[in-house]
Protein backbone atom coordinates (compact mmCIF):
# COMPACT_ATOMS: atom_id res chain seq x y z
CA UNK A 1 0.00 0.00 0.00
CA UNK A 2 1.43 3.33 -1.07
CA UNK A 3 2.12 5.69 1.83
CA UNK A 4 0.40 9.05 1.87
CA UNK A 5 2.61 12.06 1.21
CA UNK A 6 2.57 14.65 3.99
CA UNK A 7 3.20 18.30 3.19
CA UNK A 8 4.58 20.85 5.65
CA UNK A 9 4.78 24.61 5.19
CA UNK A 10 7.32 26.72 7.10
CA UNK A 11 7.18 30.52 7.31
CA UNK A 12 10.03 32.31 9.10
CA UNK A 13 9.89 36.04 9.79
CA UNK A 14 13.15 37.96 9.34
CA UNK A 15 14.35 41.55 9.60
CA UNK A 16 14.15 42.00 5.82
CA UNK A 17 10.87 40.17 5.21
CA UNK A 18 10.18 36.45 5.49
CA UNK A 19 11.20 33.01 4.26
CA UNK A 20 8.75 30.35 3.08
CA UNK A 21 9.27 26.70 2.21
CA UNK A 22 7.06 23.72 1.37
CA UNK A 23 8.41 20.24 2.16
CA UNK A 24 6.93 16.85 1.20
CA UNK A 25 7.50 13.80 3.43
CA UNK A 26 6.92 10.48 1.67
CA UNK A 27 7.93 7.19 3.26
CA UNK A 28 10.56 8.86 5.46
CA UNK A 29 12.10 10.70 2.50
CA UNK A 30 11.98 14.48 2.81
CA UNK A 31 11.88 16.58 -0.36
CA UNK A 32 11.85 20.39 -0.66
CA UNK A 33 9.02 21.26 -3.06
CA UNK A 34 9.70 24.99 -3.13
CA UNK A 35 11.42 27.60 -1.00
CA UNK A 36 11.75 31.33 -1.32
CA UNK A 37 13.21 34.33 0.48
CA UNK A 38 10.72 37.21 0.27
CA UNK A 39 11.88 40.78 0.85
CA UNK A 40 9.48 43.24 2.46
CA UNK A 41 8.49 46.22 0.29
CA UNK A 42 10.71 49.24 0.82
CA UNK A 43 9.22 51.91 3.06
CA UNK A 44 8.83 55.17 1.05
CA UNK A 45 10.95 58.11 2.06
CA UNK A 46 9.44 60.87 4.17
CA UNK A 47 7.39 63.22 2.01
CA UNK A 48 6.83 60.65 -0.78
CA UNK A 49 3.32 60.23 -2.14
CA UNK A 50 3.46 56.42 -2.20
CA UNK A 51 1.54 54.78 0.65
CA UNK A 52 3.62 52.68 3.05
CA UNK A 53 3.55 48.91 2.67
CA UNK A 54 0.84 47.32 4.78
CA UNK A 55 0.29 43.71 5.89
CA UNK A 56 -1.35 42.88 2.51
CA UNK A 57 2.09 42.23 0.98
CA UNK A 58 2.32 39.04 3.09
CA UNK A 59 -0.93 37.76 1.54
CA UNK A 60 0.24 38.60 -1.97
CA UNK A 61 3.73 37.10 -1.65
CA UNK A 62 2.49 33.86 -0.06
CA UNK A 63 -0.22 33.30 -2.70
CA UNK A 64 1.83 30.65 -4.63
CA UNK A 65 2.12 28.58 -1.45
CA UNK A 66 -1.60 28.93 -0.69
CA UNK A 67 -2.47 27.79 -4.21
CA UNK A 68 -0.26 24.71 -3.94
CA UNK A 69 -1.79 21.41 -5.04
CA UNK A 70 -1.12 19.90 -1.58
CA UNK A 71 -4.12 20.27 0.70
CA UNK A 72 -4.31 20.44 4.49
CA UNK A 73 -0.65 21.37 4.91
CA UNK A 74 0.62 21.57 8.47
CA UNK A 75 1.85 25.15 8.93
CA UNK A 76 4.72 26.16 11.26
CA UNK A 77 5.88 29.74 11.73
CA UNK A 78 9.11 30.98 13.28
CA UNK A 79 9.83 34.10 15.34
CA UNK A 80 13.13 35.97 15.15
CA UNK A 81 15.47 35.77 18.12
CA UNK A 82 15.15 39.58 18.40
CA UNK A 83 11.42 39.08 19.20
CA UNK A 84 11.87 36.57 22.04
CA UNK A 85 13.61 36.29 25.40
CA UNK A 86 15.10 32.84 26.15
CA UNK A 87 16.06 31.34 29.52
CA UNK A 88 17.37 27.93 30.58
CA UNK A 89 15.28 26.77 33.57
CA UNK A 90 15.74 23.70 35.78
CA UNK A 91 12.67 22.12 37.41
CA UNK A 92 12.06 18.93 39.38
CA UNK A 93 11.34 16.04 37.03
CA UNK A 94 7.60 15.54 36.66
CA UNK A 95 5.01 14.61 34.06
CA UNK A 96 5.15 16.89 31.02
CA UNK A 97 1.59 18.09 31.70
CA UNK A 98 2.77 19.47 35.06
CA UNK A 99 5.67 21.50 33.66
CA UNK A 100 3.32 24.13 32.19
CA UNK A 101 1.68 25.07 35.55
CA UNK A 102 5.09 24.96 37.25
CA UNK A 103 6.45 27.50 34.76
CA UNK A 104 3.34 29.66 35.07
CA UNK A 105 3.99 29.97 38.81
CA UNK A 106 7.54 31.21 38.12
CA UNK A 107 6.69 33.30 35.04
CA UNK A 108 6.65 36.55 37.02
CA UNK A 109 10.30 36.02 38.01
CA UNK A 110 11.33 34.85 34.51
CA UNK A 111 9.60 37.45 32.32
CA UNK A 112 11.01 40.96 31.76
CA UNK A 113 7.40 42.17 31.14
CA UNK A 114 4.14 41.78 33.11
CA UNK A 115 2.78 38.26 32.72
CA UNK A 116 -0.48 39.41 31.11
CA UNK A 117 1.52 40.98 28.26
CA UNK A 118 3.50 37.87 27.29
CA UNK A 119 3.12 34.31 26.01
CA UNK A 120 5.64 31.55 26.63
CA UNK A 121 6.62 28.14 25.33
CA UNK A 122 9.22 25.60 26.32
CA UNK A 123 11.19 22.63 25.03
CA UNK A 124 12.76 19.89 27.13
CA UNK A 125 16.54 19.93 26.66
CA UNK A 126 17.60 17.27 29.15
CA UNK A 127 15.55 15.03 31.44
CA UNK A 128 17.17 13.18 34.34
CA UNK A 129 15.70 11.19 37.20
CA UNK A 130 15.37 14.18 39.53
CA UNK A 131 15.81 17.31 37.41
CA UNK A 132 14.68 18.48 33.97
CA UNK A 133 16.31 21.30 31.96
CA UNK A 134 13.96 23.41 29.85
CA UNK A 135 14.62 26.07 27.21
CA UNK A 136 11.89 28.65 27.90
CA UNK A 137 11.01 31.31 25.30
CA UNK A 138 8.97 34.41 26.21
CA UNK A 139 7.49 36.78 23.62
CA UNK A 140 5.28 39.87 23.64
CA UNK A 141 1.64 38.83 23.26
CA UNK A 142 0.78 41.72 20.91
CA UNK A 143 3.71 40.87 18.58
CA UNK A 144 2.67 37.20 18.45
CA UNK A 145 -0.97 38.07 17.76
CA UNK A 146 0.12 40.45 14.97
CA UNK A 147 2.13 37.70 13.24
CA UNK A 148 -0.67 35.15 13.56
CA UNK A 149 -3.23 37.63 12.21
CA UNK A 150 -1.01 38.37 9.20
CA UNK A 151 -0.82 34.68 8.34
CA UNK A 152 -4.50 34.09 9.00
CA UNK A 153 -5.40 36.92 6.61
CA UNK A 154 -3.12 35.24 4.07
CA UNK A 155 -5.18 32.05 4.44
CA UNK A 156 -2.89 29.99 6.72
CA UNK A 157 -3.80 28.40 10.06
CA UNK A 158 -0.62 28.10 12.17
CA UNK A 159 -0.25 24.89 14.16
CA UNK A 160 3.10 25.77 15.79
CA UNK A 161 4.87 29.07 16.45
CA UNK A 162 8.51 28.03 16.79
CA UNK A 163 11.86 29.83 17.08
CA UNK A 164 13.87 30.64 13.96
CA UNK A 165 17.12 29.90 15.84
CA UNK A 166 16.00 26.34 16.65
CA UNK A 167 14.98 25.88 13.01
CA UNK A 168 18.43 27.08 11.90
CA UNK A 169 20.12 24.47 14.13
CA UNK A 170 17.85 21.76 12.69
CA UNK A 171 18.62 22.93 9.14
CA UNK A 172 22.39 22.70 9.67
CA UNK A 173 21.94 19.17 11.03
CA UNK A 174 19.67 18.11 8.14
CA UNK A 175 21.92 19.59 5.44
CA UNK A 176 25.07 18.17 7.12
CA UNK A 177 26.62 21.65 6.81
CA UNK A 178 28.81 20.80 9.83
CA UNK A 179 30.21 17.57 11.23
CA UNK A 180 28.24 15.92 14.02
CA UNK A 181 30.92 16.69 16.63
CA UNK A 182 30.81 20.37 15.61
CA UNK A 183 27.03 20.45 16.04
CA UNK A 184 27.37 18.86 19.50
CA UNK A 185 29.38 21.89 20.63
CA UNK A 186 28.25 24.71 18.37
CA UNK A 187 28.88 28.41 18.95
CA UNK A 188 27.12 30.28 16.14
CA UNK A 189 26.90 34.01 15.42
CA UNK A 190 24.23 34.69 12.77
CA UNK A 191 24.19 38.23 11.38
CA UNK A 192 20.52 39.00 10.69
CA UNK A 193 20.19 42.54 9.38
CA UNK A 194 19.62 44.80 12.38
CA UNK A 195 20.74 42.24 14.98
CA UNK A 196 22.97 39.22 15.57
CA UNK A 197 21.68 35.93 17.00
CA UNK A 198 24.04 34.06 19.35
CA UNK A 199 23.33 30.31 19.59
CA UNK A 200 25.24 27.98 21.92
CA UNK A 201 24.65 24.23 21.70
CA UNK A 202 26.07 21.54 23.98
CA UNK A 203 25.51 17.84 23.48
CA UNK A 204 23.54 18.64 20.34
CA UNK A 205 20.95 20.64 22.31
CA UNK A 206 20.56 24.46 22.43
CA UNK A 207 21.53 25.91 25.81
CA UNK A 208 21.56 29.64 25.05
CA UNK A 209 19.81 31.82 22.46
CA UNK A 210 20.15 35.60 22.61
CA UNK A 211 19.97 38.58 20.27
CA UNK A 212 22.41 41.50 20.12
CA UNK A 213 21.20 44.67 18.29
CA UNK A 214 23.45 46.22 15.64
CA UNK A 215 23.64 49.99 15.24
CA UNK A 216 22.97 51.76 11.96
CA UNK A 217 26.64 52.39 11.11
CA UNK A 218 28.50 49.87 13.28
CA UNK A 219 32.08 49.21 12.23
CA UNK A 220 33.66 45.76 12.15
CA UNK A 221 35.68 46.47 15.29
CA UNK A 222 32.67 47.86 17.19
CA UNK A 223 30.47 44.92 16.18
CA UNK A 224 33.17 42.42 17.18
CA UNK A 225 33.58 44.10 20.58
CA UNK A 226 29.84 44.22 21.24
CA UNK A 227 29.09 40.67 20.07
CA UNK A 228 32.26 39.25 21.61
CA UNK A 229 31.34 40.55 25.07
CA UNK A 230 27.81 39.14 24.82
CA UNK A 231 29.08 35.78 23.54
CA UNK A 232 31.64 35.52 26.36
CA UNK A 233 28.91 36.13 28.96
CA UNK A 234 26.66 33.52 27.33
CA UNK A 235 29.47 30.95 27.30
CA UNK A 236 30.23 31.61 30.96
CA UNK A 237 26.56 31.18 31.89
CA UNK A 238 26.30 27.83 30.07
CA UNK A 239 29.54 26.55 31.58
CA UNK A 240 28.23 27.39 35.05
CA UNK A 241 25.67 24.58 34.68
CA UNK A 242 27.61 22.46 32.16
CA UNK A 243 31.32 22.62 33.11
CA UNK A 244 32.33 20.25 30.29
CA UNK A 245 30.87 22.55 27.58
CA UNK A 246 33.54 23.80 25.16
CA UNK A 247 33.38 25.58 21.80
CA UNK A 248 36.71 25.24 19.95
CA UNK A 249 35.46 27.17 16.92
CA UNK A 250 32.98 30.04 16.65
CA UNK A 251 31.05 29.95 13.38
CA UNK A 252 29.82 33.18 11.75
CA UNK A 253 26.85 33.05 9.34
CA UNK A 254 25.64 35.90 7.13
CA UNK A 255 21.81 36.05 6.85
CA UNK A 256 21.39 39.81 6.46
CA UNK A 257 19.25 41.40 3.77
CA UNK A 258 20.85 43.95 1.45
CA UNK A 259 21.14 47.46 2.86
CA UNK A 260 21.02 46.41 6.53
CA UNK A 261 23.77 47.02 9.16
CA UNK A 262 24.65 43.31 9.21
CA UNK A 263 25.09 43.19 5.43
CA UNK A 264 27.61 46.06 5.63
CA UNK A 265 29.99 43.93 7.73
CA UNK A 266 32.66 42.03 5.78
CA UNK A 267 32.27 38.43 6.97
CA UNK A 268 35.96 37.46 6.94
CA UNK A 269 37.09 40.72 8.54
CA UNK A 270 34.41 40.39 11.20
CA UNK A 271 35.40 36.77 11.95
CA UNK A 272 39.04 37.82 12.32
CA UNK A 273 38.14 40.72 14.64
CA UNK A 274 35.90 38.45 16.72
CA UNK A 275 38.70 35.87 17.01
CA UNK A 276 41.04 38.57 18.37
CA UNK A 277 38.38 39.65 20.83
CA UNK A 278 37.60 36.14 22.11
CA UNK A 279 41.07 34.68 21.83
CA UNK A 280 39.64 31.62 20.06
CA UNK A 281 39.20 30.41 16.49
CA UNK A 282 36.40 32.01 14.42
CA UNK A 283 35.46 30.89 10.91
CA UNK A 284 32.77 32.00 8.44
CA UNK A 285 30.08 29.38 7.79
CA UNK A 286 29.70 29.29 4.03
CA UNK A 287 26.45 27.99 2.52
CA UNK A 288 25.52 27.53 -1.12
CA UNK A 289 22.86 29.60 -2.86
CA UNK A 290 20.42 26.68 -2.71
CA UNK A 291 20.95 26.27 1.03
CA UNK A 292 20.65 29.99 1.73
CA UNK A 293 17.23 30.23 0.03
CA UNK A 294 14.70 29.88 2.82
CA UNK A 295 16.97 27.98 5.21
CA UNK A 296 15.00 29.05 8.30
CA UNK A 297 11.68 28.00 6.73
CA UNK A 298 13.10 24.63 5.63
CA UNK A 299 14.38 24.08 9.17
CA UNK A 300 10.88 24.72 10.56
CA UNK A 301 9.47 22.06 8.19
CA UNK A 302 12.18 19.56 9.16
CA UNK A 303 11.50 20.11 12.88
CA UNK A 304 7.76 19.65 12.37
CA UNK A 305 8.11 16.59 10.11
CA UNK A 306 10.56 14.88 12.49
CA UNK A 307 8.37 15.50 15.54
CA UNK A 308 11.18 17.29 17.38
CA UNK A 309 9.36 20.65 17.43
CA UNK A 310 7.91 20.87 20.97
CA UNK A 311 8.25 24.65 21.33
CA UNK A 312 4.93 26.41 20.65
CA UNK A 313 4.20 30.09 21.37
CA UNK A 314 0.66 30.08 19.91
CA UNK A 315 -1.67 31.51 22.63
CA UNK A 316 -4.48 29.25 23.87
CA UNK A 317 -7.14 31.78 22.86
CA UNK A 318 -5.97 31.51 19.24
CA UNK A 319 -6.99 27.84 19.18
CA UNK A 320 -10.32 28.67 20.86
CA UNK A 321 -11.08 31.26 18.17
CA UNK A 322 -10.07 28.82 15.46
CA UNK A 323 -12.46 26.18 16.83
CA UNK A 324 -15.25 28.75 16.92
CA UNK A 325 -14.67 29.68 13.28
CA UNK A 326 -14.52 26.00 12.38
CA UNK A 327 -17.87 25.35 14.07
CA UNK A 328 -19.39 28.30 12.26
CA UNK A 329 -18.07 27.05 8.95
CA UNK A 330 -19.46 23.57 9.63
CA UNK A 331 -22.88 25.06 10.35
CA UNK A 332 -22.72 27.03 7.13
CA UNK A 333 -21.69 24.00 5.10
CA UNK A 334 -24.37 21.86 6.70
CA UNK A 335 -27.02 24.48 5.99
CA UNK A 336 -25.91 24.87 2.37
CA UNK A 337 -25.85 21.09 1.87
CA UNK A 338 -29.32 20.79 3.36
CA UNK A 339 -30.59 23.57 1.14
CA UNK A 340 -29.17 21.96 -2.01
CA UNK A 341 -30.66 18.57 -1.11
CA UNK A 342 -34.03 20.15 -0.38
CA UNK A 343 -33.95 21.92 -3.75
CA UNK A 344 -33.26 18.63 -5.60
CA UNK A 345 -36.12 16.77 -3.91
CA UNK A 346 -38.83 19.44 -3.86
CA UNK A 347 -39.97 21.15 -7.05
CA UNK A 348 -39.51 24.83 -6.80
CA UNK A 349 -36.51 24.47 -4.48
CA UNK A 350 -36.03 28.23 -4.33
CA UNK A 351 -38.43 28.48 -1.42
CA UNK A 352 -36.58 25.76 0.49
CA UNK A 353 -33.26 27.46 -0.10
CA UNK A 354 -34.59 30.77 1.22
CA UNK A 355 -35.93 29.00 4.31
CA UNK A 356 -32.62 27.31 5.00
CA UNK A 357 -30.74 30.56 4.45
CA UNK A 358 -32.94 32.38 6.96
CA UNK A 359 -32.61 29.47 9.36
CA UNK A 360 -28.82 29.78 9.07
CA UNK A 361 -28.99 33.37 10.26
CA UNK A 362 -31.05 32.29 13.28
CA UNK A 363 -28.55 29.53 14.09
CA UNK A 364 -25.64 31.95 13.86
CA UNK A 365 -27.42 34.37 16.20
CA UNK A 366 -28.14 31.55 18.65
CA UNK A 367 -24.55 30.31 18.42
CA UNK A 368 -23.27 33.84 19.07
CA UNK A 369 -25.54 34.24 22.12
CA UNK A 370 -24.31 30.90 23.51
CA UNK A 371 -20.62 31.71 22.91
CA UNK A 372 -19.93 33.27 26.39
CA UNK A 373 -21.45 30.24 28.13
CA UNK A 374 -19.53 27.87 25.85
CA UNK A 375 -16.23 29.68 26.48
CA UNK A 376 -16.81 29.51 30.25
CA UNK A 377 -17.61 25.82 30.01
CA UNK A 378 -14.51 25.21 27.89
CA UNK A 379 -12.32 27.03 30.40
CA UNK A 380 -13.85 25.03 33.29
CA UNK A 381 -13.29 21.79 31.35
CA UNK A 382 -9.61 22.68 30.87
CA UNK A 383 -9.26 23.42 34.61
CA UNK A 384 -11.06 20.15 35.43
CA UNK A 385 -8.71 18.15 33.21
CA UNK A 386 -5.69 19.76 34.91
CA UNK A 387 -7.12 18.94 38.35
CA UNK A 388 -7.85 15.34 37.29
CA UNK A 389 -4.28 14.96 36.06
CA UNK A 390 -3.01 16.47 39.31
CA UNK A 391 -5.12 14.15 41.51
CA UNK A 392 -4.00 11.16 39.42
CA UNK A 393 -0.28 11.96 39.56
CA UNK A 394 -0.12 13.43 43.12
CA UNK A 395 3.04 15.36 42.25
CA UNK A 396 4.79 16.44 45.44
CA UNK A 397 6.82 19.24 43.72
CA UNK A 398 3.62 20.86 42.45
CA UNK A 399 1.96 20.59 45.90
CA UNK A 400 5.00 22.13 47.52
CA UNK A 401 5.03 25.08 45.08
CA UNK A 402 1.32 25.68 45.68
CA UNK A 403 1.80 25.58 49.48
CA UNK A 404 4.71 28.05 49.28
CA UNK A 405 2.62 30.42 47.16
CA UNK A 406 -0.12 30.30 49.83
CA UNK A 407 2.18 30.84 52.83
CA UNK A 408 4.43 33.52 51.28
CA UNK A 409 3.71 37.06 52.61
CA UNK A 410 3.21 39.79 50.01
CA UNK A 411 6.24 41.67 51.33
CA UNK A 412 8.54 38.67 50.79
CA UNK A 413 10.01 37.62 47.43
CA UNK A 414 11.24 34.10 46.61
CA UNK A 415 13.96 34.07 43.95
CA UNK A 416 15.14 30.43 43.90
CA UNK A 417 13.77 26.92 44.53
CA UNK A 418 16.06 23.88 44.66
CA UNK A 419 14.83 20.34 45.38
CA UNK A 420 17.34 17.76 46.66
CA UNK A 421 16.65 14.01 46.41
CA UNK A 422 12.91 14.65 46.68
CA UNK A 423 13.33 15.07 50.49
CA UNK A 424 14.47 18.64 50.96
CA UNK A 425 13.86 22.03 49.36
CA UNK A 426 16.06 25.09 49.62
CA UNK A 427 14.31 28.49 49.43
CA UNK A 428 16.15 31.74 48.76
CA UNK A 429 14.80 35.27 48.55
CA UNK A 430 14.63 38.63 50.28
CA UNK A 431 12.31 40.87 52.33
CA UNK A 432 12.33 44.39 53.68
CA UNK A 433 12.57 43.39 57.37
CA UNK A 434 13.82 40.37 59.36
CA UNK A 435 10.40 40.04 61.04
CA UNK A 436 8.78 39.25 57.71
CA UNK A 437 11.24 36.40 57.22
CA UNK A 438 10.65 35.12 60.76
CA UNK A 439 6.88 35.09 60.22
CA UNK A 440 7.34 33.12 56.98
CA UNK A 441 9.66 30.63 58.73
CA UNK A 442 7.08 30.16 61.49
CA UNK A 443 4.35 29.40 58.95
CA UNK A 444 6.58 26.84 57.25
CA UNK A 445 7.21 25.05 60.57
CA UNK A 446 3.46 24.75 61.15
CA UNK A 447 2.70 23.47 57.63
CA UNK A 448 2.06 19.69 57.26
CA UNK A 449 4.07 19.81 54.02
CA UNK A 450 7.33 20.39 55.99
CA UNK A 451 7.15 17.89 58.89
CA UNK A 452 10.91 17.74 59.21
CA UNK A 453 11.21 21.36 60.34
CA UNK A 454 13.22 24.21 58.87
CA UNK A 455 16.72 25.68 59.14
CA UNK A 456 17.13 29.42 58.63
CA UNK A 457 20.58 30.58 57.52
CA UNK A 458 22.10 33.83 58.84
CA UNK A 459 20.45 36.89 57.35
CA UNK A 460 22.44 39.30 55.19
CA UNK A 461 21.74 42.82 53.99
CA UNK A 462 21.98 43.73 50.33
CA UNK A 463 21.27 46.89 48.38
CA UNK A 464 18.78 46.36 45.52
CA UNK A 465 17.59 49.28 43.33
CA UNK A 466 18.66 51.82 45.94
CA UNK A 467 16.91 50.00 48.82
CA UNK A 468 18.45 47.78 51.50
CA UNK A 469 16.79 44.37 51.71
CA UNK A 470 17.42 41.32 53.89
CA UNK A 471 18.41 38.17 52.02
CA UNK A 472 17.77 34.70 53.48
CA UNK A 473 17.98 30.98 52.77
CA UNK A 474 15.71 28.41 54.44
CA UNK A 475 16.26 24.64 54.27
CA UNK A 476 13.01 22.61 54.64
CA UNK A 477 12.48 18.89 54.83
CA UNK A 478 9.42 18.04 52.73
CA UNK A 479 6.88 15.27 53.19
CA UNK A 480 7.47 12.02 51.35
CA UNK A 481 5.32 11.33 48.25
CA UNK A 482 2.23 9.12 48.84
CA UNK A 483 2.20 5.53 47.62
CA UNK A 484 -0.23 4.97 44.74
CA UNK A 485 -2.99 2.36 44.84
CA UNK A 486 -1.88 -1.00 43.50
CA UNK A 487 -3.76 -2.97 40.84
CA UNK A 488 -4.80 -5.46 43.53
CA UNK A 489 -6.99 -2.85 45.19
CA UNK A 490 -4.83 -1.81 48.22
CA UNK A 491 -5.63 1.70 49.41
CA UNK A 492 -3.08 4.45 49.13
CA UNK A 493 -1.12 5.08 52.30
CA UNK A 494 -0.49 8.61 53.42
C-alpha angles and dihedrals in degrees: 000000000000113000118239116251114237120209125206127190122204124193118184121187116220138178092260098041128290145303124228131189137172118207129188120210114199122169093336092310114119119208128182106229096184139339133184141178109221120199119213115243113267114259109242118246119260111280094023118133095224114104116242118259112269132197090278090085089071090057092047097046094046094049094102090056092047091051092051117132090238112094130206094019116185106240124211123181128196131214123214118251087241088064097052139057115218129200133176108228129186119209134172110273110264141143112304091242089062096052092073096059090042090056092045089058090054097038093100090060094042101045123079088207133051110285094241089060097054143061124205141197134182143201126203110243101175131002121196132171095270107014136041125200116214132189103219121196122196123192137176110268094220092052092050093048090049092054093046092048091051091054094043090054087051089056101258127125109207116220096181133022103202136172120269090217092058089048090052091054090049091048093053089050093048094046092044088229088154134028117264093249089053091052090050089062105025126165107183131180110192115190105214110178107268095016144028123233116216114203123183119187127186124183089002092299127106112250101170134025120174139154127225117197119230121217123235096257104019115163124222092254093048092048092048091050094048096044093039092056092048092046092050091052091048092050091049091050093051093046090053089069098025108038093178093059112118133168111198093179131033112212121211119204126190113218099148123131118235115279096023126119091251093053090055091063116093104233098216094043091048092049090051092049091048091050090054090049096049098034090228137097118285124185133178114248105227119203129183123248091256092052094046093055105095096335094156092050092048089051090054090053092048091050092049095044093048093049092236094115104101096147111099125169096177107127117240092238089061090063091046091054091047091053090050092052090046091053091049091050091049090052090050093048092047092050093048092048091049091049093051092048091048090051092052094050101040121056111238093030092179091088092051092049092052090050093051091046091053090045089054090058090052091050092050090051091049091047090050092050090050094047097091091051091046092050091050091049091048091051091048090049090053091050090047092052091050091050091048090051090048094050090047096050099034091203110198094200091057092047091050093051091049092049092049091050089053096047098041113105117230091242092057125079124202113207104172139030121189123178118201122199091330089281105083138035127200117210123196129181145108142256137187096248137024090236091064090055092047091052090051091049090051091052091050091053090054095047117102088220091070104045093154094066130236139273118211116204121218112287120243132195121232134176113235122177092341094311128102113234133179115242122205144175123207124192113207130184108221129211118267117256115263120254113249123235113270124231089252091068102257112155121246114263120223 
